Each structure stands twice: as structure tokens, then as C-alpha cells.
Amino acid sequence: MTLVSPTLDAPADGLAARMGRIAASPASILRRRARELRAEGRDVIELSAGDLDFPTPDHVVAAAHRAALAQETGYTDTDGTPALKDAVRAAFARQNGLSYGPDEIIVSTGSTQVLFSAFAATLEPGDEVIVPQPCWAPYLNQVRLAGGVPVPVACPPDNGFKLRPADLNRAITDRTRWVVLNNPVNPTGAVYDAADLSALARVLLDFPGIRVLADGLYEHIVFDGQRAPTMAEVEQQLKPRTLTVSGVAKAYGMEGWRIGYAGGPAPLVRAMAKVQSLTTGCPSSISQAAAVAALTGPQTLLAERAAELQRRRDRFAALLDGCAGLACPLPEGTFYLIVSCAGVIGRRTVAGKPIETGRDFAAHLLETAGVAVLAGEDCGLSNHVRVSFGQPMATLEEAARRIARACAELR
């Protein structure tokens, strides 16, 4: 069994040429393959996806139920209900000290739609978007789909997988329109502190035509007493050209409810709403009612869940670090470990298949251990795999035992 890389294939007859530049989400390919294996009777532990095992809070479910019973099931305003936009404004003020007007807020069907709408509303063919790597792979393909050119910039391990100001400066051209800053970073778990962002801001202040896409979807999942600030709160001069993105998916256990949101300059938000009106029309009315309850209800669960994830991080990282050939630094945020498998590169499986890349190692784990992980190559980082610790501790410990056996049998 071989994991197929999400390559950029030539489109079939009748498809737009741009589809040849677009790859499917690597994580979605893995999720589908894991489902297929389960359908065949295989026991597969899924550690490649961005799902958490935390439930949606009861008061959030109750709010959605009340909205459904009250027949709040019609179309809403394209950019979100007034109630949810007010809740988002309050959340930005509470979390980031940022003030936005109602016309500066957009609510979308997940943060993924927020990102694509921003690119679609602003990019002309050939415009460039700087994307620090390792990164969440869909950034690159969203830019391509919108007609732009992604410009990956390597973020080295010796800088904590974070973008260096000098590297940012070198990547800027007269076609640069956006810089993506994901904080905390998926897949590495790196966290930019205020000093890191200030150093990048000093570069960007010299280029008034460049916008900042500040993706803070994991902002509540940080460890060891840290915070993950966003660019607009660190450098107020950049607020007029920063789109601050977040959502309820990760923090509140609401991945499938599909509600993301952003705050930014009103002209940009209006343009994004126009794009949204032509794609999904509006977010789900029931999901919006649930999101209001999440953002305005008790917030103590955020710290509680982050503490539980830190406990899992520490235990799971120690177990994987003890596997032959693996090295596992502790992430500062998110619920992913970025695991170096450099120590198994060059070895062979029992069947004689060589392990030459992180993708080979991921395929080996899925085939022989029944553990699905994401190849680092799909995030722009060779000889690594991304492993989620968003599952219960017992599941993680069983996964570690399987991974240890799969490493030990390599020759």
C-alpha cells in the first residue's frame, strides 16, 4: 500500500487549466484513506487530522437546539448575523485588545472560507503571497486558485521554525500583496511572541502596499504560560492593512459547525462578503447561534482544555522521542508534534521497501502500525511527520506503542 502524494496533475479534458496547479488537501487524502482501511476491517488510529476529541460544550449545543426549535433556519446576512458579529467584536476586544466596527467583521463557513475570500477579493494574476514554511498546505493552493503566486519562505529549525525578518525582506517584490502569519503555527506549534511580530512589523512598515493575513485559529491552544498575539495588537500602524482571522473550531470543539470569522478594514470586508455571496451565500444560521453561545458563554474551558493538551503533549512527545530514529521537540502551541524521522531515513521495511522520505515513513506507519500521520513534505518540511495529540491519552499511548514497534522493525 502506498500513500499517494497530492501532486499537481494536468487537468482532464474540459477542466480549467488552473486546476492543474491545485492539489487536494493532504490531510483530506489521509482521512479518506483511513476510512477506507477501517471499512476493510483495519484498526486505524487517526492522528493526521485537525480534529480534537473535546466535545462541543453543552450550553452551545443547547443554544443551537433552541434556535432550531424557534425556526431560526432561514438565510442570514451574507457576512453574519448582527448577534454573532457583536460577539466576535467582543471576543477580539477580550482576547487581543482590538476594536472593530460591525462593518469590519465577517463571519464565514469556517476560517478556510475567510482565507480564500480574502485572496479572491484582492489578488490579480501573478500577484504574490509570502507564506512561511512549514505551513498549512491549503494556503498555497488557495493563492493559486485565486490567480496568485505563493512564495514559500523557509523557516529554519534553529529559529524555532519562525520567519526571520531578513528572510521576509528578501522575499518581498513589487508583486507582493500579502504576508501570511499563522500564530501558533500549524504544523510546527511555533509561537510568535510580541517581540517576534514587532521585528517583522518593522520590515512591513516600509512596504505600505502589503497586507498581513494573521491566522490565529489556534490562539487559545498555547502552553507553558505563553500567549500568541496577533499583528494588529502588536503594531497598531499595521491594523488598517491586517486581516485578523480566528474561529470557534479548535478552541470550543466545534470543527464540524463550520464557523470562522475575521476583523479587518471595511473595504476589504465588503469585498470578501461579495465573494461569499457568490459561493456559500451565508454561514449556517444554526451554527451561528451556537457560535454566539460559545463566544459569550463561560470561557474557563479554554484554559482547562489547553492544560489537558499540554499534559498530552508532554507524555506523547516523551514516548515518541524514545522511539528508535525519531526526535520530537516540544511545540509551544497547537496540538501537533512535528517529529523528525531523519534517524530512520535509509532503513528498509521487513518487505525490503526503503524509507527515503517522511512520506515513506508515514506510509510505513499506516501500513504496518495502523497509525495515520501527515507527511512533513506535505507541509514543506522533508524527513518529518506531523502527529496530532488531540486524542485521549489512552489512544496516544497505544499509538506510541505501535510507532515504537514499527520503528524497531526497520533494518
C-alpha positions as CSV (number, residue, x, y, z in Angstrom):
1,M,0.0,0.0,0.0
2,T,1.4,3.4,-1.0
3,L,0.3,6.9,0.1
4,V,-0.3,9.0,-3.0
5,S,1.3,12.4,-2.9
6,P,-1.1,15.3,-3.7
7,T,0.7,16.1,-6.9
8,L,-0.2,18.9,-9.3
9,D,-1.5,16.9,-12.2
10,A,-2.6,18.1,-15.6
11,P,-6.4,18.7,-15.7
12,A,-8.6,16.3,-17.5
13,D,-10.4,17.5,-20.7
14,G,-12.9,20.2,-20.0
15,L,-11.4,21.4,-16.7
16,A,-9.9,24.8,-16.2
17,A,-6.1,24.9,-16.7
18,R,-5.7,26.4,-13.2
19,M,-6.9,23.0,-11.7
20,G,-3.6,21.6,-12.8
21,R,-1.9,23.9,-10.3
22,I,-4.2,22.9,-7.5
23,A,-3.6,19.9,-5.2
24,A,-6.1,18.3,-2.9
25,S,-5.6,18.8,0.8
26,P,-3.1,16.2,2.0
27,A,-5.0,15.8,5.3
28,S,-8.2,15.1,3.4
29,I,-6.5,12.4,1.4
30,L,-5.3,10.7,4.5
31,R,-8.7,10.9,6.2
32,R,-10.2,9.2,3.2
33,R,-7.6,6.5,3.1
34,A,-8.0,5.9,6.9
35,R,-11.8,5.5,6.4
36,E,-11.2,3.0,3.5
37,L,-8.9,0.9,5.7
38,R,-11.4,0.9,8.5
39,A,-14.1,-0.2,6.0
40,E,-11.8,-3.2,5.2
41,G,-11.7,-4.1,8.9
42,R,-8.4,-2.5,9.8
43,D,-7.9,-0.9,13.2
44,V,-6.5,2.6,12.3
45,I,-5.6,5.3,14.8
46,E,-6.2,8.7,13.1
47,L,-3.5,11.2,14.1
48,S,-3.3,13.1,10.8
49,A,-6.4,15.3,11.1
50,G,-7.1,18.6,12.8
51,D,-9.9,17.2,15.0
52,L,-9.9,17.3,18.8
53,D,-11.7,14.7,20.9
54,F,-13.2,17.5,23.1
55,P,-17.0,17.8,22.8
56,T,-18.9,20.9,21.9
57,P,-20.0,22.4,25.2
58,D,-23.5,21.6,26.4
59,H,-24.6,25.2,26.5
60,V,-23.5,25.7,22.9
61,V,-25.5,22.6,21.8
62,A,-28.5,23.9,23.7
63,A,-28.3,27.3,22.0
64,A,-28.3,25.6,18.6
65,H,-31.3,23.4,19.7
66,R,-33.2,26.5,20.8
67,A,-32.5,28.3,17.5
68,A,-33.7,25.2,15.5
69,L,-36.9,24.9,17.6
70,A,-37.6,28.6,17.1
71,Q,-37.3,28.1,13.4
72,E,-34.3,30.3,13.0
73,T,-33.5,28.4,9.9
74,G,-33.6,31.0,7.1
75,Y,-30.8,32.8,5.3
76,T,-28.9,35.3,7.4
77,D,-27.0,38.3,6.3
78,T,-24.2,37.2,4.0
79,D,-21.5,38.4,6.4
80,G,-23.1,37.0,9.6
81,T,-25.9,37.8,12.0
82,P,-25.7,41.0,14.0
83,A,-25.6,39.0,17.2
84,L,-22.6,36.9,16.1
85,K,-20.8,39.9,14.8
86,D,-21.2,41.6,18.1
87,A,-19.9,38.5,19.9
88,V,-16.9,38.4,17.6
89,R,-16.2,42.1,18.2
90,A,-16.3,41.4,22.0
91,A,-14.0,38.4,21.6
92,F,-11.4,40.4,19.7
93,A,-11.5,43.1,22.4
94,R,-11.2,40.5,25.1
95,Q,-8.5,38.3,23.6
96,N,-6.5,40.8,21.6
97,G,-7.5,44.3,22.8
98,L,-8.7,45.1,19.2
99,S,-11.7,47.3,18.5
100,Y,-13.7,46.7,15.3
101,G,-16.9,48.2,14.0
102,P,-19.7,45.9,12.7
103,D,-18.7,46.7,9.1
104,E,-15.2,45.5,9.9
105,I,-16.3,41.9,10.8
106,I,-17.1,39.0,8.5
107,V,-18.4,35.6,9.6
108,S,-17.9,32.7,7.2
109,T,-18.3,29.0,6.7
110,G,-15.1,28.2,8.6
111,S,-11.9,30.1,8.7
112,T,-10.9,28.3,5.4
113,Q,-13.5,30.3,3.6
114,V,-12.4,33.5,5.3
115,L,-8.9,33.0,3.9
116,F,-10.0,32.1,0.4
117,S,-12.4,35.0,0.2
118,A,-9.6,37.4,1.2
119,F,-7.3,36.1,-1.6
120,A,-10.1,36.0,-4.2
121,A,-11.1,39.6,-3.4
122,T,-7.6,41.0,-3.7
123,L,-5.3,39.0,-5.9
124,E,-4.7,39.8,-9.6
125,P,-3.0,37.2,-11.8
126,G,0.7,37.0,-10.9
127,D,0.3,38.7,-7.5
128,E,2.5,37.2,-4.8
129,V,1.7,35.9,-1.3
130,I,4.6,35.2,1.1
131,V,3.9,32.0,3.1
132,P,6.3,30.9,5.8
133,Q,7.2,27.2,5.6
134,P,6.5,24.7,7.1
135,C,2.9,25.7,6.7
136,W,-0.7,24.5,6.4
137,A,-0.6,23.3,2.8
138,P,-4.0,24.8,1.6
139,Y,-2.6,28.3,1.9
140,L,-0.6,27.7,-1.2
141,N,-3.4,26.2,-3.2
142,Q,-5.9,28.9,-2.2
143,V,-3.5,31.5,-3.5
144,R,-3.1,29.6,-6.8
145,L,-6.9,29.1,-7.1
146,A,-7.3,32.9,-6.7
147,G,-4.8,33.5,-9.5
148,G,-1.9,34.4,-7.3
149,V,1.6,33.0,-6.8
150,P,2.6,31.6,-3.4
151,V,6.1,32.4,-2.3
152,P,7.2,29.9,0.3
153,V,9.9,31.2,2.6
154,A,11.8,28.6,4.7
155,C,11.7,29.0,8.5
156,P,14.7,27.1,9.8
157,P,14.6,24.9,12.9
158,D,17.4,26.9,14.5
159,N,15.0,29.9,14.6
160,G,12.2,27.8,16.1
161,F,10.5,27.3,12.7
162,K,9.7,31.1,12.7
163,L,10.0,33.6,9.9
164,R,13.2,35.8,10.2
165,P,12.9,39.5,9.3
166,A,15.8,39.3,6.9
167,D,14.2,36.4,5.1
168,L,10.9,38.3,4.9
169,N,12.7,41.3,3.5
170,R,14.5,39.3,0.8
171,A,11.2,37.7,-0.3
172,I,9.4,40.9,-0.9
173,T,9.0,42.1,-4.5
174,D,6.9,44.7,-6.3
175,R,4.2,42.0,-6.8
176,T,3.9,41.0,-3.1
177,R,0.4,41.6,-1.9
178,W,0.1,39.6,1.3
179,V,2.2,38.0,4.1
180,V,0.6,35.1,5.9
181,L,1.4,34.9,9.6
182,N,-0.1,31.8,11.3
183,N,0.2,32.0,15.1
184,P,0.5,29.5,16.7
185,V,1.9,27.7,13.6
186,N,0.3,24.6,12.1
187,P,2.2,22.2,11.7
188,T,5.2,23.1,14.0
189,G,3.5,24.5,17.0
190,A,5.8,27.5,17.0
191,V,4.6,30.7,18.7
192,Y,5.5,34.2,17.7
193,D,5.7,36.4,20.7
194,A,5.3,40.2,20.7
195,A,9.0,40.8,20.0
196,D,9.0,38.4,17.1
197,L,6.0,40.2,15.5
198,S,7.5,43.6,16.2
199,A,10.6,42.7,14.3
200,L,8.6,41.5,11.3
201,A,6.4,44.6,11.6
202,R,9.5,46.9,11.2
203,V,10.1,45.3,7.8
204,L,6.4,45.6,6.7
205,L,6.1,49.2,7.7
206,D,8.4,50.1,4.8
207,F,6.1,48.4,2.3
208,P,2.6,50.1,2.5
209,G,1.1,48.0,-0.3
210,I,1.4,44.7,1.6
211,R,-1.4,43.3,3.7
212,V,-1.0,40.9,6.6
213,L,-3.1,37.8,6.9
214,A,-2.9,37.0,10.7
215,D,-4.4,33.5,11.1
216,G,-4.9,32.9,14.8
217,L,-7.2,29.8,14.7
218,Y,-5.1,28.1,17.4
219,E,-4.7,31.2,19.5
220,H,-6.2,29.6,22.6
221,I,-4.0,26.5,22.5
222,V,-0.7,27.7,23.8
223,F,1.4,26.2,26.6
224,D,3.8,27.0,29.4
225,G,2.1,30.3,30.2
226,Q,2.7,31.8,26.8
227,R,0.4,33.9,24.6
228,A,0.1,34.0,20.8
229,P,-0.5,37.7,20.0
230,T,-1.7,38.9,16.6
231,M,0.0,41.5,14.4
232,A,-2.7,44.2,14.7
233,E,-2.4,44.3,18.5
234,V,1.4,44.4,18.4
235,E,1.7,47.1,15.8
236,Q,-1.3,49.4,15.5
237,Q,0.1,51.1,12.4
238,L,-0.5,47.8,10.6
239,K,-4.0,47.3,11.8
240,P,-5.5,49.1,8.7
241,R,-3.9,46.5,6.5
242,T,-4.2,43.4,8.6
243,L,-6.9,40.8,8.4
244,T,-7.2,39.1,11.8
245,V,-8.7,35.6,11.4
246,S,-10.0,33.2,14.0
247,G,-12.9,30.8,14.6
248,V,-14.6,28.5,17.1
249,A,-13.4,25.2,15.6
250,K,-10.4,24.4,17.7
251,A,-11.0,26.3,21.0
252,Y,-14.6,25.2,21.5
253,G,-14.6,21.7,19.9
254,M,-16.7,22.9,17.0
255,E,-14.8,21.8,13.9
256,G,-17.9,20.5,12.1
257,W,-20.1,23.5,12.9
258,R,-18.0,25.5,10.3
259,I,-17.9,29.0,11.7
260,G,-14.8,31.2,11.2
261,Y,-14.5,35.0,11.3
262,A,-12.2,37.9,10.8
263,G,-11.8,41.5,11.6
264,G,-10.2,43.9,9.1
265,P,-10.6,47.2,7.1
266,A,-14.2,47.7,6.0
267,P,-13.5,47.9,2.2
268,L,-11.7,44.6,2.3
269,V,-14.5,43.0,4.4
270,R,-17.1,44.3,1.9
271,A,-15.2,42.7,-1.0
272,M,-14.9,39.5,0.9
273,A,-18.7,39.5,1.6
274,K,-19.3,39.9,-2.1
275,V,-17.2,36.8,-2.8
276,Q,-19.0,34.9,-0.1
277,S,-22.4,35.9,-1.5
278,L,-21.4,34.1,-4.7
279,T,-20.1,30.9,-3.1
280,T,-21.9,29.9,0.1
281,G,-24.4,32.8,0.4
282,C,-24.2,32.9,4.2
283,P,-23.0,30.7,7.1
284,S,-25.4,28.3,8.7
285,S,-28.0,30.1,10.8
286,I,-28.0,27.3,13.5
287,S,-24.2,27.2,13.6
288,Q,-24.1,31.0,14.1
289,A,-26.5,30.8,17.0
290,A,-24.2,28.1,18.5
291,A,-21.1,30.3,18.0
292,V,-22.8,33.2,19.8
293,A,-23.2,31.0,22.8
294,A,-19.6,29.8,22.6
295,L,-18.1,33.3,22.4
296,T,-20.4,34.9,25.1
297,G,-20.7,32.0,27.5
298,P,-18.2,30.7,30.1
299,Q,-14.6,30.9,28.9
300,T,-13.0,28.8,31.6
301,L,-12.9,25.7,29.4
302,L,-10.3,27.4,27.2
303,A,-7.6,27.2,29.9
304,E,-8.8,23.8,31.1
305,R,-8.5,22.3,27.6
306,A,-5.1,23.9,26.9
307,A,-3.9,22.4,30.2
308,E,-5.1,19.0,29.2
309,L,-3.5,19.2,25.8
310,Q,-0.2,20.3,27.5
311,R,-0.4,17.1,29.6
312,R,-0.9,15.0,26.5
313,R,1.9,16.9,24.7
314,D,4.4,16.2,27.4
315,R,3.6,12.5,27.7
316,F,3.2,11.7,23.9
317,A,6.4,13.7,23.0
318,A,8.4,11.8,25.5
319,L,7.1,8.4,24.2
320,L,7.8,9.3,20.6
321,D,11.2,10.7,21.5
322,G,12.1,7.3,22.8
323,C,11.4,5.6,19.5
324,A,14.4,4.4,17.5
325,G,15.3,7.0,14.9
326,L,12.8,9.7,16.0
327,A,13.3,13.1,17.6
328,C,10.4,15.1,19.0
329,P,10.8,18.7,20.3
330,L,8.0,20.2,22.4
331,P,5.7,22.5,20.5
332,E,4.7,25.8,22.1
333,G,1.1,25.7,20.8
334,T,-1.4,23.8,18.7
335,F,-2.0,20.1,19.2
336,Y,0.6,18.8,16.8
337,L,4.1,17.3,17.2
338,I,6.5,17.8,14.3
339,V,8.6,14.7,14.6
340,S,11.9,14.3,12.9
341,C,12.3,10.9,11.3
342,A,15.8,11.6,9.9
343,G,17.1,8.7,12.0
344,V,15.1,6.1,10.0
345,I,15.9,7.5,6.6
346,G,17.9,5.0,4.6
347,R,16.5,2.0,6.5
348,R,14.2,-0.7,5.0
349,T,11.0,-2.3,6.0
350,V,10.7,-6.0,6.6
351,A,9.4,-6.3,3.0
352,G,12.6,-4.5,1.7
353,K,11.0,-1.2,0.9
354,P,13.4,1.7,1.5
355,I,12.4,4.6,3.8
356,E,13.7,7.6,1.8
357,T,11.3,10.4,2.8
358,G,8.8,11.4,5.5
359,R,6.1,10.3,3.2
360,D,7.6,6.8,3.0
361,F,7.7,6.7,6.8
362,A,4.1,7.9,7.1
363,A,3.1,5.1,4.6
364,H,5.0,2.6,6.7
365,L,3.2,3.6,9.9
366,L,-0.2,3.4,8.2
367,E,0.5,0.0,6.6
368,T,2.3,-1.8,9.4
369,A,1.1,0.0,12.5
370,G,-2.3,1.3,11.6
371,V,-1.4,4.8,12.6
372,A,-2.2,7.7,10.2
373,V,0.1,10.7,10.4
374,L,0.8,13.6,8.0
375,A,4.0,13.6,5.9
376,G,6.1,16.6,6.6
377,E,6.7,17.0,2.9
378,D,3.0,18.0,2.6
379,C,3.8,20.9,4.9
380,G,7.1,21.9,3.2
381,L,9.4,20.1,5.6
382,S,11.3,17.0,4.5
383,N,12.1,14.0,6.7
384,H,9.4,14.8,9.3
385,V,5.9,13.8,10.1
386,R,3.1,15.8,11.8
387,V,1.4,13.9,14.5
388,S,-1.7,15.1,16.4
389,F,-2.1,14.7,20.1
390,G,-5.7,15.7,20.0
391,Q,-7.0,12.3,21.0
392,P,-7.4,10.7,24.5
393,M,-4.3,9.7,26.4
394,A,-5.0,6.0,26.1
395,T,-5.2,6.3,22.4
396,L,-1.9,8.3,22.2
397,E,-0.2,5.7,24.4
398,E,-1.4,2.9,22.1
399,A,-0.3,4.8,19.0
400,A,3.2,5.3,20.6
401,R,3.5,1.6,21.2
402,R,2.6,0.9,17.6
403,I,5.0,3.5,16.3
404,A,7.8,2.2,18.5
405,R,7.3,-1.3,17.1
406,A,7.2,0.0,13.5
407,C,10.5,1.8,14.1
408,A,12.2,-1.1,15.7
409,E,11.4,-3.5,12.8
410,L,13.2,-1.2,10.3
411,R,16.6,-2.5,9.2
